[in-house]
Amino acid sequence: MLMTTKLFTAKRNDDGVYSLDDAELLQAANFLKAGQLVVFPTETVYGIGALVNKWQAIKNIFLVKGRPQDNPLILHVDSLAMLKRYVQPLNEVELFLIEHFMPGPITFIMRRSKLVNNAITAHLDTVGIRMPSNPIARRLISYCGEGIAAPSANISGRPSPTNSQAVVHDFWNKVPCIIDGGDSAFGVESTILDLSQETFHILRPGAISAEQLNAALVAGGFGKLVLEQHDYYLPNLKAGDAPKAPGMKYRHYAPEAKVKILHGDQQEMTEAAESFVEACLNENKSAKITTFVSHELYNSWPEDLKKKVVEPIFFEDYACHAELLPKLAETESELDNLHKMAFQAANGLFKALRQADLENVDLILVEAVEAQGMAQAYMNRLTKAESK
């Protein structure tokens, strides 16, 4: 059903922090209190939210996104006190992890309280809960006085939105309110860590890695409790199984353009690019081809390959923002170039995929980044985008 959408635009200060006028933020909160949907920024991606106690509004999230109802939502809170309302009593290690990594780009899967609606959790006894560090998101939750259930603000299966242009494209006149809070700092969804079992599993990689989590746990005297995964794939769930977290079961992140990943060393990636381009042009001589790669790789390509690419997109066009993550120690070293590139690649991936679709690109060649940490999040999303 079509409706009139209000767009509230936040202002950016000299430090690059966005803030929204109190009156506009109050209006957005009132939409939520009235049982309506609001699109809002976070440090990961934009979310489309409903209040935790508004059952019909929560159902409307699934309807407007085209999201399967067995795909659970994440509950966003503004404080430890609010978090405690929605989960079973915290144990020592849960409290330690919350205090160390929240607010920030991480979601914990925990045993839920009776205040959390089945529609949010897909009838599971657990809930994904997170405390965003984005100040607009935190203030919006505070103004509401209740948690906000929200998935990413995109049509289900499409690349997640990291700026207001993307959510306006998907939801203009479909929701009553959109808050423009600038570009998302990280550009990929939060790390999801399952705390409901004895061994903690990362269900979705994000900006906070297993290595960081274990380093903090060891320093806190708890030992290594997080299983460190080194692949980018999650096991397939059966048709009747409800996933514990978003991104585990259904097709995600795929643009209309065909995505091909370039693996290996520079020479191998160049040869793969030439092969993919040749196959694409043999199928359609007028096909539009673009890239999302590093300057280093692109500059190594022969001129005849470059000529077949229109308006290449580069990792270096995007910010790193690793400084926003909690430091593990006072002596923590600066990111090396490979890890910095992983943050830039992750920050720009969804923007690049959406830009390719806006420009009716047929093929986008994307460089793999083989490293730990943020590169796992990048490769997880990229692999899913390729497998359409």
N, C-alpha and C positions, 0 to 999 in steps of 0.2 A: 504494500500500500504506500502510495506516495504521500509525502508530508513536506513541510517547509523546514529546512535545516538551518539552525543558527550556527555561525562560525565565529568562535572567540579566538582571537589571535594574541598570543603572549608576546611580551616585549623582551628583547635580549639586552642584558646590561654589558658593561665593558669587560666583565670577566667571562662572557659567553654563557651566562646562566639566564634561562628564560623564566619569567614570572607573569602571572595573570592577575588582572585587576580583581580585587575582592568581590565586587558586585557581580562580575561575570562568572567568577568561580562559584559564587552562591547560587546563581541561576542554573549553572550546570548541576550542582548538588541537588537543587530542587527538582530538576528533571528526573534524576535518579530516585529521589524520595517519592515522586509521583508514579513510579513504576515504569519509567521510560529508559531508553538506552542512551548512553553517552560514549563517544569515542574520545580517548584521552592519551596523552603521550606518556611513555616511560623511558627509562634509560636503555631498554632492550629493543622493543618494537612498540608500535601503537596498539592499544587494547580497545575492545568494544565491550562495555561493562553494564551490569545491572546490579542492584543491591542484593545482598545475600538473602534477604527476607522477602524479595519480590518474585514469587514463583512464576507468574505469567511473563514478567520481563525476562527472566532467565530462559524460558521457553522461546521467547522472541529472538534471543541471540542465535539459537540454533536455526530458526527459520530464516532470518535475514542473511546469515552467512551460508546457508545450505549445508550446515554441519551435522554429521551423524550424531544422534543423541547418546550413543555409547562412547563418545569421545569426551572425557571429563574436562571441566573448566578449572582454571587456577583462581584461587581466592586471594585478593590483594588486601593487605592490612597496613595500618600506619604506625603500629607500635607493638611492643611485646605484650602489653596489657590487652590489646584487641586480639592479637594472635591467640592468646590463651583461651578466649571465649570459644574458639572454633575447633580446638583439638583436645585430646585427652591430656591429663596432667603430664607435664614435661619431666623427663629424667635428666640426669646431670649432663650427659653428652649432648642431648638435644639442645639444652639451654646454652651450653658452651658454643655450639655451632651457630645458633641464632645470634648470640651476642657478638660472635667474631665476624660473621659474614653478612648479617643484615643490619641496615638496609643495603641492598645490592642486587646484582643480577643472578639470583639463585632462588630456586623453589624447593621446598622440602615436602616430601610425601609423608604424612603423619596420620595417626588414628584420629578420626574426626569426632567432634561432639554432636549432640542432637540438634544443635542450632544450624547445622549445614544441611541444606536440602538435597535430596537424592538426585535431583536434576543436575546439580553441580558435579556430583561425584560419579555419575552413571551407576548409581546404586552400590558402589563400593563402600567399604567401611573406612576408607582412607580419603584424605583430601590433599591436593597440592596447594601449598600456601606460601606466599612470598610478600616481602616488604620492599616495595620499590624505593630506590634512592632519588628518583626524579622528584623535585620539590613540588611541581604542579600535581602530580599523581598523589603524593602524600597529603597535600593540603585538601585535595578533593575528597579523599577518603575521610579525613578529619572532619570536614564540613558535614559529611553525611552521618558520621558517628557509627557507621556499620561497614563491614567489609564489602568490597566490590568484586563480584565474580566476573572474570574477563578472559577470553581468549584473544589471540591476535586479531586486529581489525582488518581482515581481508576476506574476500570470498573464499570459501573452503577449498583448499588444494592449490591456491595461487600463492605467489611469493608474498611474504609478510611485509607490512607497510612500515617504513622507517621515516616517513615524513608526512605532512598533512596532505600534500598533493595526491599521494597514493590512496589515502582514506577518502578524500573528496571524490576521487575517481570511482571508488567502489561503493560508497554509501551516501552520496549526496541525495537529498530528498528521500532517504530511506531510514534515517535516524533524526531525532530532533536537535541534536547538539554534537558538534565536533570542536575539540580544542586543538588549535595549532600551537604546538610547543617546540617547533623547530625540528631539526634532525635528531634521531635517536643516537645516543652516544656510542653504543656497541653494535647495533645493527643486526644482531641475531638474538633469538629468544633466550631466556634464562637457562642456566644449568638446572636440571632436575635431579635431585638426590633422594632416593628412597630410604627413609629412616625407619620404615615399618618392619624391617627384618633385622636379624642379628648382624649380618654383613650388609653394609650400605652399598647400594648399586647406583651408578649414574644411569638414569633412564634416557636422558637427553643431554649431550655435551653443550656447554656454553662458555661464557667468558671465564668462569671459575672452574679450574681443572681438578681432577682427582689428585694430582700431585700437590696442589695448593691445599686442598682439604686435608690430606694426610699429613702434610707438614704442620698444619695448625693443630691437628689432633695429637700428633706426637709431642709437639711443644707443650700442649696442655696436659700431657701425662696419660692420654687415652690409648695411644698406639695407633697403628695403621688400620683403620676400620673400613676404608672405602676401597672397593675392588677397582683396580686400575685397568680400564679397558683400552686396548690398542687398535681396535678396528673401528670402522665408521658405520657398521651395520648393527641393527637390533633384530632379534629373532622375530620371525613372522608370527602373528597371532592368528588363531583360528577364527572363523566367521562369528562364532557365538561368544568369543572372549571379549571382555571389556578391558581396554588398556588402562594402566594405572596413571598414565600421563599422556598429554598431547604429543603427537608426532610418532607414536609407536605402531600404529595400525594402518592409517590411511595415507593415501598419496598426498604429498605436501610439496610446497615450494616451487611447483612447476610452471614456467611461463608457456605461452603459446609457441614461442620460438623453440627449435630443437637445440638442446644443450649437449656439447661434446667436451669431455674433460681431457686435458693434455697432461699426461703423466711422464715421468722419467727425467733424464737430464735435458739440457738445452737442445742438443741435437735430436734426441728422441721426440721431444715436444714439437720441434719444428717439422720433423718428418710427419708426425701425426696430424699437425695442422694442415700441411699440404695435402695429405690424403683425404681428410674430412672436407676440405674446400673443393678438391677435385670432384669428389662424389656428389657434393651438393650442387655444384654447377653443371655436372652431367645430367642431373635430374631436372634442374631448372636453371637455364642460362642467365636469367635475370634475377636470381636469388640474391637477397641482401645478407651479407655476412659481417658480423662484428666480433669483438673480442672483449674479454675481461682478464687481463694479464698484467704482469709487471713490465715496466719500461725496459728492464734488462732483457727479458725474453723477446719482446716485440722488436727492439733495436737489433737483435741478432738475426732477424728474418731477412731472407733475400727480398729485393725490391719488388719482384713480380708477385710474391705472396702478399706483401703489404698493400699493393694496388688493388687486390681483390677484397680488402677489408674496408668497410665504411665506418668512419668516426669511431675508432677504437676507444675502449674505456680502460682505464689503468687503475691498479691497486693504489698507486701513490696519490690519486685524486682524493683519497679519503683519509680521515684522521685515525689515529691509533687509540687514544683515550685509555690506555692501560693504566695510566696514573689514577684513574677513578676506582680501581680495585683495591681492596685492603692489602696492605703490605704484610708479608709473612714475618719480616724481621727488619730491624733498623738498618742492617747491613745489606738488605736485598739489592742486588745489582740491577743496572739498567737492562732493558730488553736488548737482546742481540738483534741484528738486522732481520734474520729469518722470522723470529717471533713478532717483531714489529710489523713485518709484512703480513703475517697471519692476521693480526688485528685489523690492518687496513683492508685486507681482502674480505674479511668477515663483515666489516662495516659497510663495504660497498656492494656486496654480492646481490642482495635483494633489490637495491636501487638499480644495479646494472641489468638484472633480469626484467624488471618492470620497464626500464627505458627501452630495452630491446623490443618489447611488445608494443610500446607506444609508437615506435618507429617502424613497425611491421617487419622486423628482422626475421629471416628464415632460419639462420644458424648463428649461435653464439659459441665461440671457442673460449673455454675457461681454463686457466692454469691451476693445476693441483699444487697445494702447499703441503709438503711432507714434514710435519713437526708435531710436537706434543702441544698441550695447552689449547689455545684458541684455534689452532689449525684443525683440531678434531671437530670442533663445532662447525667450522667452515666446510670441511670435507663431508661431514654428515649432511648438511643442507644441500651442498652441491651434488652429492651422489643421489639424493632423493630427487633433485631437480632434473637430473639426467635421465632417471628411470621412469619416463612417462609412457 
